[in-house]
Amino acid sequence: MHEMGGKHTTKNMVAKKKSKGMKAKQVAKSETVQKEQAFSWSPSKIRTFVKEVKAEFLKIVWPAKKVTAGLTGFVVLLVIIIATYLGTVDLLLGRLVTFILNS
Protein backbone atom coordinates (compact mmCIF):
# COMPACT_ATOMS: atom_id res chain seq x y z
CA MET A 1 0.00 0.00 0.00
CA HIS A 2 2.88 2.33 0.77
CA GLU A 3 4.34 1.78 -2.72
CA MET A 4 1.06 2.62 -4.37
CA GLY A 5 0.79 5.80 -2.34
CA GLY A 6 4.35 6.64 -3.30
CA LYS A 7 3.61 6.23 -6.99
CA HIS A 8 0.47 8.27 -6.67
CA THR A 9 2.42 11.01 -4.91
CA THR A 10 5.06 10.94 -7.63
CA LYS A 11 2.38 11.34 -10.29
CA ASN A 12 0.91 14.27 -8.38
CA MET A 13 4.33 15.87 -8.09
CA VAL A 14 4.92 15.52 -11.83
CA ALA A 15 1.49 16.97 -12.54
CA LYS A 16 2.19 19.86 -10.17
CA LYS A 17 5.54 20.55 -11.83
CA LYS A 18 3.89 20.60 -15.26
CA SER A 19 1.17 22.85 -13.88
CA LYS A 20 3.75 25.23 -12.40
CA GLY A 21 5.65 25.28 -15.68
CA MET A 22 2.50 26.16 -17.59
CA LYS A 23 1.59 28.85 -15.05
CA ALA A 24 5.09 30.34 -15.28
CA LYS A 25 4.83 30.46 -19.08
CA GLN A 26 1.41 32.12 -18.86
CA VAL A 27 2.69 34.70 -16.36
CA ALA A 28 5.73 35.45 -18.52
CA LYS A 29 3.52 35.80 -21.59
CA SER A 30 1.08 38.12 -19.80
CA GLU A 31 3.99 40.25 -18.51
CA THR A 32 5.36 40.55 -22.04
CA VAL A 33 1.95 41.58 -23.34
CA GLN A 34 1.61 44.16 -20.53
CA LYS A 35 5.04 45.60 -21.31
CA GLU A 36 4.18 45.85 -25.00
CA GLN A 37 0.90 47.55 -24.18
CA ALA A 38 2.58 49.95 -21.73
CA PHE A 39 5.20 50.94 -24.30
CA SER A 40 4.04 53.39 -26.91
CA TRP A 41 5.67 55.73 -29.38
CA SER A 42 3.62 58.80 -28.58
CA PRO A 43 5.36 62.12 -29.31
CA SER A 44 4.91 63.33 -25.74
CA LYS A 45 6.68 60.25 -24.34
CA ILE A 46 9.50 60.60 -26.86
CA ARG A 47 9.87 64.29 -25.96
CA THR A 48 9.96 63.40 -22.25
CA PHE A 49 12.57 60.72 -22.89
CA VAL A 50 14.80 63.13 -24.83
CA LYS A 51 14.51 65.74 -22.05
CA GLU A 52 15.49 63.13 -19.45
CA VAL A 53 18.47 62.03 -21.55
CA LYS A 54 19.64 65.64 -21.86
CA ALA A 55 19.28 66.16 -18.10
CA GLU A 56 21.33 63.02 -17.37
CA PHE A 57 23.91 64.04 -19.98
CA LEU A 58 24.42 67.37 -18.25
CA LYS A 59 25.18 65.56 -14.98
CA ILE A 60 28.28 63.94 -16.50
CA VAL A 61 31.57 65.35 -15.23
CA TRP A 62 33.92 65.44 -18.20
CA PRO A 63 37.68 65.43 -17.62
CA ALA A 64 39.80 68.34 -18.76
CA LYS A 65 41.52 68.15 -22.16
CA LYS A 66 44.92 68.01 -20.51
CA VAL A 67 43.91 65.00 -18.41
CA THR A 68 42.38 63.26 -21.41
CA ALA A 69 45.51 63.85 -23.51
CA GLY A 70 47.76 62.59 -20.70
CA LEU A 71 45.74 59.42 -20.20
CA THR A 72 45.58 58.82 -23.96
CA GLY A 73 49.36 59.14 -24.18
CA PHE A 74 49.75 56.70 -21.29
CA VAL A 75 47.48 54.15 -22.98
CA VAL A 76 49.33 54.45 -26.30
CA LEU A 77 52.70 54.03 -24.53
CA LEU A 78 51.42 51.00 -22.61
CA VAL A 79 50.10 49.41 -25.82
CA ILE A 80 53.49 49.92 -27.51
CA ILE A 81 55.34 48.39 -24.55
CA ILE A 82 53.05 45.37 -24.32
CA ALA A 83 53.09 44.84 -28.09
CA THR A 84 56.90 44.94 -28.09
CA TYR A 85 57.05 42.48 -25.19
CA LEU A 86 54.60 40.04 -26.78
CA GLY A 87 56.32 40.31 -30.16
CA THR A 88 59.70 39.59 -28.59
CA VAL A 89 58.37 36.61 -26.64
CA ASP A 90 56.67 35.26 -29.78
CA LEU A 91 59.86 35.65 -31.82
CA LEU A 92 62.03 33.97 -29.18
CA LEU A 93 59.62 31.08 -28.64
CA GLY A 94 59.32 30.62 -32.39
CA ARG A 95 63.10 30.41 -32.75
CA LEU A 96 63.28 28.02 -29.78
CA VAL A 97 60.68 25.69 -31.30
CA THR A 98 62.43 25.85 -34.69
CA PHE A 99 65.77 25.04 -33.04
CA ILE A 100 64.27 22.08 -31.14
CA LEU A 101 62.51 20.69 -34.21
CA ASN A 102 65.60 21.05 -36.43
CA SER A 103 67.86 19.29 -33.89
Beta strands, then each sheet from edge to edge (+ up, - down):
end
